[in-house]
């Protein structure tokens, strides 16, 4: 996912993960996009300080699939 794809997905309420489902991308009340490691709550910015380079590879980000789709493939 590109930086723009990630931001767009978060903005419409989709759950975006980085590397695995333990990491979630979210937008805080200041409008900053962050990556949080859910088990301990630690977080880093989605990008470098300039806001241009992802803290991770584009291929490592993915949108969570709804439970129903995972349990019943082809039901959509």
DSSP file (Angstrom, degrees, kcal/mol; ACC not computed):
  #  RESIDUE AA STRUCTURE BP1 BP2  ACC     N-H-->O    O-->H-N    N-H-->O    O-->H-N    TCO  KAPPA ALPHA  PHI   PSI    X-CA   Y-CA   Z-CA
    1    1 A X              0   0    0      0, 0.0    60,-0.2     0, 0.0    59,-0.1   0.000 360.0 360.0 360.0 139.4    0.0    0.0    0.0
    2    2 A X     >  -     0   0    0      1,-0.1     4,-2.5    57,-0.1     5,-0.2  -0.371 360.0-103.3 -79.8 168.1    1.3    3.5   -0.8
    3    3 A X  H  > S+     0   0    0      1,-0.2     4,-2.4     2,-0.2     5,-0.2   0.908 125.1  49.9 -57.0 -43.0    1.3    6.2    1.9
    4    4 A X  H  > S+     0   0    0      1,-0.2     4,-2.4     2,-0.2    -1,-0.2   0.891 109.4  51.1 -64.6 -40.2   -1.8    7.7    0.2
    5    5 A X  H  > S+     0   0    0      2,-0.2     4,-2.4     1,-0.2    -2,-0.2   0.911 110.7  49.1 -61.7 -43.3   -3.6    4.4    0.2
    6    6 A X  H  X S+     0   0    0     -4,-2.5     4,-2.5     2,-0.2     5,-0.2   0.943 112.7  46.1 -63.7 -48.8   -2.9    3.9    3.9
    7    7 A X  H  X S+     0   0    0     -4,-2.4     4,-2.7     1,-0.2    -1,-0.2   0.912 112.9  50.3 -61.2 -43.0   -4.1    7.3    4.9
    8    8 A X  H  X S+     0   0    0     -4,-2.4     4,-1.4     2,-0.2    -1,-0.2   0.916 111.1  48.6 -62.5 -43.4   -7.3    7.0    2.7
    9    9 A X  H  <>S+     0   0    0     -4,-2.4     5,-2.5     1,-0.2     3,-0.4   0.925 113.3  46.5 -63.7 -44.7   -8.1    3.6    4.2
   10   10 A X  H ><5S+     0   0    0     -4,-2.5     3,-1.7     1,-0.2    -2,-0.2   0.917 109.0  56.3 -62.4 -43.2   -7.6    4.9    7.8
   11   11 A X  H 3<5S+     0   0    0     -4,-2.7    -1,-0.2     1,-0.3    -2,-0.2   0.782 107.4  47.9 -62.6 -28.0   -9.7    8.0    7.0
   12   12 A X  T 3<5S-     0   0    0     -4,-1.4    -1,-0.3    -3,-0.4    -2,-0.2   0.353 124.8-100.2 -95.8   6.6  -12.7    5.9    5.9
   13   13 A X  T < 5S+     0   0    0     -3,-1.7    -3,-0.2     1,-0.3     2,-0.2   0.556  72.3 143.6  93.8   7.7  -12.5    3.6    9.0
   14   14 A X      < -     0   0    0     -5,-2.5     2,-0.7    -6,-0.2    -1,-0.3  -0.519  53.7-117.0 -77.6 151.1  -10.7    0.6    7.6
   15   15 A X        -     0   0    0     49,-0.2    49,-3.4    -2,-0.2     2,-0.5  -0.806  31.5-166.3 -91.2 117.7   -8.3   -1.2    9.9
   16   16 A X  E     -AB  25  63A   0     -2,-0.7     9,-2.9     9,-0.6     2,-0.3  -0.891   3.0-165.6-107.3 132.9   -4.8   -1.0    8.4
   17   17 A X  E     -AB  24  62A   0     45,-3.4    45,-2.2    -2,-0.5     2,-0.5  -0.792  12.6-142.8-113.8 157.8   -2.0   -3.3    9.8
   18   18 A X  E    S- B   0  61A   0      5,-1.0     2,-3.0     2,-0.6     5,-0.4  -0.993  77.0 -29.0-120.4 125.8    1.7   -3.2    9.4
   19   19 A X  S    S+     0   0    0     41,-2.9     2,-0.3    -2,-0.5    42,-0.1  -0.275 132.0   0.8  67.5 -54.9    3.6   -6.5    9.2
   20   20 A X  S >  S-     0   0    0     -2,-3.0     3,-1.7     3,-0.1    -2,-0.6  -0.917  87.1 -88.0-151.2 175.8    1.1   -8.4   11.3
   21   21 A X  T 3  S+     0   0    0     -2,-0.3    17,-0.1     1,-0.3    -2,-0.1   0.560 113.3  75.8 -71.5  -6.1   -2.2   -7.8   13.1
   22   22 A X  T 3  S+     0   0    0     -4,-0.1    16,-2.8    15,-0.1     2,-0.5   0.709  89.8  65.4 -73.3 -19.7   -0.4   -6.7   16.3
   23   23 A X  E <   - C   0  37A   0     -3,-1.7    -5,-1.0    -5,-0.4     2,-0.4  -0.910  67.7-174.4-108.1 128.1    0.4   -3.4   14.6
   24   24 A X  E     -AC  17  36A   0     12,-2.5    12,-3.0    -2,-0.5     2,-0.4  -0.971  17.5-141.0-124.6 135.4   -2.4   -1.0   13.8
   25   25 A X  E     +AC  16  35A   0     -9,-2.9    -9,-0.6    -2,-0.4     2,-0.3  -0.795  34.2 160.8 -91.6 133.3   -2.2    2.3   11.9
   26   26 A X  E     - C   0  34A   0      8,-2.5     8,-3.2    -2,-0.4     2,-0.5  -0.944  38.2-119.1-146.6 168.7   -4.5    5.0   13.2
   27   27 A X  E     - C   0  33A   0     -2,-0.3     6,-0.2     6,-0.2     2,-0.0  -0.949  29.3-145.0-112.7 126.9   -4.9    8.8   13.2
   28   28 A X    >   -     0   0    0      4,-2.7     3,-2.0    -2,-0.5     0, 0.0  -0.234  34.6 -92.4 -85.6 179.1   -4.7   10.6   16.5
   29   29 A X  T 3  S+     0   0    0      1,-0.3    -1,-0.1     2,-0.1    -2,-0.0   0.649 125.5  58.0 -68.8 -13.4   -6.7   13.7   17.5
   30   30 A X  T 3  S-     0   0    0      2,-0.1    -1,-0.3     0, 0.0     3,-0.1   0.436 120.9-106.7 -91.6  -1.1   -3.9   16.0   16.2
   31   31 A X  S <  S+     0   0    0     -3,-2.0     2,-0.3     1,-0.3    -2,-0.1   0.577  73.4 141.3  87.8  10.7   -4.2   14.4   12.8
   32   32 A X        -     0   0    0     13,-0.0    -4,-2.7    14,-0.0     2,-0.5  -0.673  49.1-133.6 -86.9 139.1   -1.0   12.4   13.0
   33   33 A X  E     +C   27   0A   0     -2,-0.3    13,-2.5    -6,-0.2    14,-0.4  -0.828  33.3 179.7 -93.0 126.8   -0.9    9.0   11.5
   34   34 A X  E     -CD  26  45A   0     -8,-3.2    -8,-2.5    -2,-0.5     2,-0.5  -0.875  29.6-137.1-127.9 156.0    0.7    6.5   13.9
   35   35 A X  E     -CD  25  44A   0      9,-3.3     9,-2.1    -2,-0.3     2,-0.4  -0.975  27.6-167.0-111.0 120.5    1.6    2.8   14.0
   36   36 A X  E     -CD  24  43A   0    -12,-3.0   -12,-2.5    -2,-0.5     2,-1.0  -0.911  22.1-139.7-112.9 134.4    0.7    1.3   17.4
   37   37 A X  E >>> -CD  23  42A   0      5,-3.2     4,-2.3    -2,-0.4     3,-1.0  -0.824  22.7-153.6 -87.2 106.5    1.9   -2.1   18.7
   38   38 A X  T 345S+     0   0    0    -16,-2.8    -1,-0.2    -2,-1.0   -15,-0.1   0.835  81.7  62.2 -57.3 -44.0   -1.4   -3.1   20.4
   39   39 A X  T 345S+     0   0    0    -17,-0.3    -1,-0.2     1,-0.2   -16,-0.1   0.838 125.8  13.5 -57.2 -33.3    0.0   -5.5   23.1
   40   40 A X  T <45S-     0   0    0     -3,-1.0    -1,-0.2     2,-0.1    -2,-0.2   0.484  97.7-122.5-122.8  -2.4    2.0   -2.8   24.8
   41   41 A X  T  <5 +     0   0    0     -4,-2.3    -3,-0.2     1,-0.2     2,-0.1   0.481  58.2 145.5  80.0   2.4    0.7    0.4   23.3
   42   42 A X  E   < -D   37   0A   0     -5,-0.5    -5,-3.2    -6,-0.1     2,-0.3  -0.445  26.2-174.1 -73.1 149.6    4.0    1.7   22.0
   43   43 A X  E     -D   36   0A   0     -7,-0.2     2,-0.3    -2,-0.1    -7,-0.2  -0.970  20.6-167.6-145.2 159.8    3.8    3.7   18.8
   44   44 A X  E     -D   35   0A   0     -9,-2.1    -9,-3.3    -2,-0.3     2,-0.1  -0.896  41.3 -85.6-134.4 165.1    5.9    5.4   16.1
   45   45 A X  E     -D   34   0A   0     -2,-0.3   -11,-0.3   -11,-0.2    10,-0.1  -0.377  30.2-126.3 -68.6 151.9    4.9    7.7   13.3
   46   46 A X  S    S+     0   0    0    -13,-2.5     9,-2.8   -20,-0.1     2,-0.2   0.829  92.8  21.0 -65.3 -31.9    3.7    6.3   10.1
   47   47 A X  B    S-E   54   0B   0    -14,-0.4     7,-0.2     7,-0.3    -2,-0.1  -0.721  95.3 -81.8-128.0 176.1    6.3    8.3    8.2
   48   48 A X    >   -     0   0    0      5,-2.1     3,-1.7    -2,-0.2    -1,-0.2  -0.159  61.1 -87.9 -66.7 175.3    9.7   10.0    8.9
   49   49 A X  T 3  S+     0   0    0      1,-0.3    -1,-0.1     2,-0.1    -2,-0.0   0.800 129.3  58.6 -61.6 -28.6    9.5   13.5   10.3
   50   50 A X  T 3  S-     0   0    0      3,-0.1    -1,-0.3     1,-0.1    -2,-0.0   0.658 107.8-127.3 -74.5 -14.5    9.2   15.1    6.9
   51   51 A X  S <  S+     0   0    0     -3,-1.7    -2,-0.1     2,-0.2     3,-0.1   0.655  84.8  93.2  80.8  16.2    6.1   13.0    6.3
   52   52 A X        +     0   0    0      1,-0.2     2,-0.5     2,-0.0   -49,-0.1   0.729  68.9  60.3-113.6 -29.0    7.3   11.6    3.0
   53   53 A X  S    S-     0   0    0    -50,-0.0    -5,-2.1     2,-0.0    -2,-0.2  -0.901  78.4-125.3-111.5 127.4    8.9    8.2    3.7
   54   54 A X  B     -E   47   0B   0     -2,-0.5     2,-1.4    -7,-0.2    -7,-0.3  -0.327  14.6-127.7 -64.4 145.1    7.0    5.3    5.3
   55   55 A X  S    S+     0   0    0     -9,-2.8     2,-0.2   -10,-0.1    -1,-0.1  -0.602  93.5  19.5 -87.0  70.1    8.4    3.7    8.5
   56   56 A X  S    S-     0   0    0     -2,-1.4     2,-0.3   -37,-0.0    -2,-0.1  -0.790 102.7 -67.7 147.7 171.0    8.2    0.3    6.8
   57   57 A X    >   -     0   0    0     -2,-0.2     3,-2.0     1,-0.1     4,-0.4  -0.651  37.7-123.2 -89.7 145.9    7.9   -1.1    3.3
   58   58 A X  G >  S+     0   0    0     -2,-0.3     3,-1.2     1,-0.3    -1,-0.1   0.852 112.6  58.5 -53.6 -36.2    4.7   -0.5    1.2
   59   59 A X  G 3  S+     0   0    0      1,-0.2    -1,-0.3     3,-0.0   -57,-0.1   0.616  95.8  64.2 -72.4 -11.7    4.3   -4.3    0.8
   60   60 A X  G <  S+     0   0    0     -3,-2.0   -41,-2.9   -59,-0.1     2,-0.4   0.554  86.8  83.8 -88.9  -8.6    4.2   -4.7    4.6
   61   61 A X  E <   +B   18   0A   0     -3,-1.2     2,-0.3    -4,-0.4   -43,-0.2  -0.769  54.3 164.3 -98.7 140.4    0.9   -2.7    5.1
   62   62 A X  E     -B   17   0A   0    -45,-2.2   -45,-3.4    -2,-0.4     2,-0.4  -0.992  36.6-113.5-152.5 155.5   -2.5   -4.4    4.6
   63   63 A X  E     -B   16   0A   0     -2,-0.3   -47,-0.2   -47,-0.2     2,-0.1  -0.757  40.0-112.1 -90.9 134.2   -6.2   -3.8    5.3
   64   64 A X        -     0   0    0    -49,-3.4     2,-0.4    -2,-0.4   -49,-0.2  -0.378  28.7-130.1 -63.9 140.7   -7.8   -6.2    7.7
   65   65 A X        -     0   0    0      1,-0.1    -1,-0.1    -2,-0.1     5,-0.1  -0.743  28.3-102.1 -91.6 141.4  -10.4   -8.5    6.2
   66   66 A X     >  -     0   0    0     -2,-0.4     4,-1.7     1,-0.1     3,-0.4  -0.290  28.7-120.2 -58.8 146.7  -13.8   -8.7    7.9
   67   67 A X  H  > S+     0   0    0      1,-0.2     4,-2.3     2,-0.2     5,-0.2   0.890 112.0  56.2 -55.6 -42.4  -14.2  -11.9    9.9
   68   68 A X  H  > S+     0   0    0      1,-0.2     4,-2.5     2,-0.2    -1,-0.2   0.881 105.6  50.8 -60.9 -38.9  -17.1  -13.0    7.8
   69   69 A X  H  4 S+     0   0    0     -3,-0.4    -1,-0.2     1,-0.2    -2,-0.2   0.880 111.6  48.0 -67.2 -37.0  -15.1  -12.9    4.6
   70   70 A X  H  < S+     0   0    0     -4,-1.7     3,-0.4     1,-0.2    -2,-0.2   0.863 117.5  41.4 -71.5 -35.0  -12.3  -14.9    6.2
   71   71 A X  H  < S+     0   0    0     -4,-2.3     2,-0.2     1,-0.2    -2,-0.2   0.800 126.9  31.5 -82.1 -29.5  -14.8  -17.5    7.5
   72   72 A X  S >< S-     0   0    0     -4,-2.5     3,-1.8    -5,-0.2    -1,-0.2  -0.589  79.7-165.4-128.7  70.4  -17.0  -17.6    4.4
   73   73 A X  T 3  S+     0   0    0     -3,-0.4    -3,-0.1     1,-0.3    -4,-0.1  -0.277  76.7  24.0 -58.7 139.9  -14.8  -17.0    1.3
   74   74 A X  T 3  S+     0   0    0     -5,-0.1    -1,-0.3     1,-0.0    -5,-0.1   0.453  88.4 111.4  87.0   0.5  -16.9  -16.2   -1.7
   75   75 A X    <         0   0    0     -3,-1.8    -2,-0.1     1,-0.2    -6,-0.1   0.498 360.0 360.0 -86.0  -2.2  -19.9  -15.0    0.3
   76   76 A X              0   0    0     -4,-0.1    -1,-0.2    -7,-0.1    -3,-0.1   0.485 360.0 360.0 -90.3 360.0  -19.5  -11.3   -0.8
